Amino acid sequence: MNISTTKLWLGLAIPLLFSLPRTSVAQTDQDAIMMAKNNFCTGLMYTHSSWKDYWEGMYKRDNQNLGTVSTNMYAVMGNYGVTKDLNVLFGLPYVSTNSSAGTLTGQKGLQDLSLWVKWKGLEKKVKKTTYSAYILAGGSIPVSNYVIDYLPLSIGSGSRTLSGRLLLDYQRSHFFVTGSGTYTYRGNVSIDRTAYYTTTLILSNQVEMPDVASYGLRTGYRSDRLIAEAVLTGMNTLGGFDIRRNDMPFPSNKMNVLTLGVNAKYEIPWLTGLAVTGGGNYVLTGRNVGQSTTFNIGVFYVIDFSKKETNPDNIREINPKLKQ
């Protein structure tokens, strides 16, 4: 089990951490794999992201007052199999930010707690091919009083979110293709000033956050021990405005991004239930985001809470498709 970072969302886009498509593999809210009933997968993930160039609107530039902006995320996460077709997932990251130049001080602290419910609504097998469909619902809520209006070094947007996702999967033998689309509603946030300017002057401390539409496409090799995949992810805010020339970013800026990455997960054969994950991604193009390069590594373990006698193969058979 693995999460990302999100995610792609670090740097200027870090406020969208749990709204964006995450680069991740194995029993997450982004893949077509289910945790077995009464099995609990938990682990730790480390993610590092950095960028020097960013898009100010559509204009790509650097900023000598920032230098290189880097973000480190340490996340604990879990996934519990309520039934073979219903999983509950959570994630809680600790985030720290830093810039290599200028006077802005990096921030650190717990960010947002996310919770997802994942339901496999359809699975149809035709010879060696399996087609499946999943419906997911989730949300996130800030768990600390971090500073929102401090981009690009804020650790989050401070917005409460609700998301819905449709995920479709095709697998033939060990080859698979998974596609997903997500809509995320984001609640208003309060900032520490009584007036601000977007495209007009607003005399309030309330900021209306644009909702987010995102998509993901992943393909590669999937077996009971190994998953290796290439991932294309995209995100567009449904509203917002561009960063003004030589101005700081603002929480309700328009943020669009397209990212390409790779991921891998390997279950260690002599330690049943223990898996290691790793991956990376690069922002191909964007708007009001940093062109970040991101790497992640994680360790996860599956615990079987079922009352029946433990079957050594039960933990590995997280999804019957993996045994094809």
N, C-alpha and C positions, 0 to 999 in steps of 0.2 A: 504494500500500500504506500502511496506517495502523493504528495501535493506539490504544487508549485507556488509556486510563486508566481502562484502566481507569481499576481504574477507578470519580462514583457511589461509589467505594470510598475516596475520599479523605476526610480528616477523621477522624471516629471509626472509620470502616470501612476505613481504609487497610491494616490487616493482611491484608485479603482481596483485595489488589490483583489478583492473578492467579487468584483463585477466582471473581470476580464477572463478570457479563456486561459486556463493554466496549462503549462507544459508538464504533463504528469503521466504516469503509467501505473496501472494496477489498482483496481478497487477505489476509484475516486469518483467525484461528480462529473468527470470528463470522459470516462472510458465506458466500454461495454462489458465490464466484468463485475460479477456479483460475489459478495462474501457469502459463504455457506451459512446456513441457519445455526445460530448460537455460537458462531465464531466471531472473535473480536480481533481486529488488526489495529495495532498502534505503533507509533514510532516517532522519530525525530528527523527533521529535514533542515539542512543548511543551504541557503541561497545567497549568492553574491552577484550584484549587478553594478555596472558602472557605465558612464557615458561622459563624453566631452562635448560632442556636437549635439545640437537639438534644433527642432523646428519652431520658429517663432511665427505662428500661422503656417504659411507654406514656405517661408524663407528659412533655409538651413544656415546655421551659424554656430560659433562657439562664444564663450563669454569668459574673459580673463578675470572677472570678479568672482567666478565660480571655479574655474579650472576643471578638474574631473570630479564629478559627483558620484559617490558610491553609496550603495545600500547593502546592508547585511540583514538577513532575516533568519531567525531561529524559530522553527514552528513545531509544535506538538499537534498530532492529529490522530484520529481514530475512525474506525468503520465497524459497525456491529450488524450482523446478519439477523434481523428479526425473523424473517423467513428466507427461503431460497430466492424469492422474488422481491423482497423488500429489505432495503438497507438504510441505516441511519449513519450519517457521517458528520464529523466536526473538525474544526481546525482553529488553532489559536497561535498567532505569531508574535514574537518579540522582534521589533524592528529598530535598527540604528542607521542614521544617515550621516554623511560627512562630505565636505567639499575641500578640495586641495588648495584653494586660493580664496582670497577675499576675507571678509570679516564675519560672514554668516556662520553661526555655530550649529553644528549638527544636533539632531534630536534623537532620542531613544526612548523606548518604552513598549508596553503591551499595546497592540493595535486593536483589531476587531475580532470578536468571536463569531465564527460562521457555523451554520448548521444546515445540512441538506438531507432530504428524504429522496431515495432513489427506488423507483419501481419498474421492474421489467414487465411490461404490459403484453408483450408478444414475443414468441420464439417459434420459428418454423424451420424444420429441417427438410431439405430436399437432397437426397443422396449425400454427398460430401460437403454440401453447402448449408450454412445456417444463417437465417435472416432473423434479426431481433430488433425490437423497438423499446425505448425506455422513456419514461416521463419523470422529470425531477423538479422538485420545488425546494427553495432554500432562501436563506437570508443571513444578514450579519448585523451586529450591533457593537459599537465601541465599548471597550471595557476599561479605558483609562481616559483621563482628562487631558489629552494631548492637544497641542496647538494646531488648529486647522489652517489658519490663514498665514502659512509660512512656507509656501512652495518656493523652490523644489525640495526643501529639506524637511517638510512635514512628514510624519510617518503614516498619515492617513487622511481621509476626507471628513471623518466624523459623522458620516451619513448612515442612517439606518436603511438597509436595503431589503428588497424582496425580489426573488428571481424565479423564473420558470424556464425550463429547458426541454426540448425534444431531441432525442439522440437515436440515430439509426446505425445499425452495424451489419456488415456483411463479412462472413468468414468462410473461406474454402480451404480445407486442409489447414496449413499454418499461416496462410496469407489472409490479411484482414484489411478492411477499410471502414472507418467510423466517421460519421459526419454529425454535427450538432449545431443547433441554433438556440440562442438565449436572449431573453428580454429581462432587463433588470430595472426595477423602479427604485429611485433613490429619494429619500426624504430630505427636506430642507435642513440646513445647518445654521448654527449661530456663530458669529465671529466676534472678535473683541474690538469692534469699532461700530459706531452708530451711523456711518454713512460710507458708501463706496461707489465706484464708477465702473460700469460694465460698458454698454453702449450708451447708457444714460445715467444720470445721477440718481442713486437710490438712497433714501434717507431711512435706513433700517439696518439692524444687525442680522437680519434673516437673509440667507442666500438660497435661492431656488436652484436645486441641482438638476441638470439634465439627466434624463434616463439614458440607458445604455443598451444597444443592440450588439451582440457579438456572435461569432461563428467559429467553428473549428473543423479541421479535416486532418485525420491522421491515418497512416497506412504503414504496414510493415509485417513483421513476423511475430506470431503469438503461439506459445506452447505452454505446457504445464510448468516448465522451469524458466523459460526465457521469453521476454518481450523486448523487441527492438523496433522502434518506430521513428518515422519522420512526421513532423507536426507543423501544419500551417494554421495560424490563428489570426483573427482580425477582430477589431472592435471599433465602433463608432458611437460617440455620444449623440443623442437626438436633441440637439440644441447647443447652447453655449456660444462663446465668442472667442476670437483669437487673442493671443497675448499681444498687447500693444508694443510697438518698437521700443526696445531697451527698458521694458517694464518687467516686474516680477509676474510669474504665473498667478492665477486666481482659481479658487476651488471649482468655480462653475465654467471654466474655460472649455471650449470644444476640444476633445482629445480623441484623435483617430490614430490607429496603429495597425500595421501588418507585420507579423513576426514569423520567422521560419526557424525550426529547431529540431533536435533529435533527443530521444530518451531511450533508456534501457533499464530493465529490471531483471535481476537474476536471483532465483531461490537457491540457497546453498543446499546441496543434496545431503550432506552429512549432518545438517542441523535443521531438522524438519520445522518448517514454519518461519525460518529466518530468511529475510531477503534484503538485498542491497539495491539501491536505485541511483541513477545519475543521469545527467543530461545538460543541455545548454540550448540557448536560442539567441537570435540576433534580430534586431528591429530593421526590417527592410525599408520601410517608409512610414511616415507619420505626419501628424499635425499637432503642434503644441505639446510634443513629447520629446524625450531624449532618445537618441539613437543608441540604445543600450545593448551591451553584451552581457548575458546572464549565464551563470553556471549553478548547478545544484547537485547535492549528494544527500542520500538518506539511508537510514537503517530501520527496518520494520519487522515486527514479529506477530504471528497469529496465535491466539490462545483459543482453544476449543472448550467452551463451557457446556457442551451438551452432556446429558447424564448417561448416554449410552457409552459402551466401551470404546475407547479411543481407537480410531482406525488411522494408521499412519498416512494413508492416502487421502483421508478426508480433508485435511488442511490444504493439501496441494490441489484438490479438486474444487477449487473456488468456483469455477464455472465449467460445465460440461464441455463447452466449446474448446477449452484448452487441451482436452484429451484427444481431439481429432487428429 
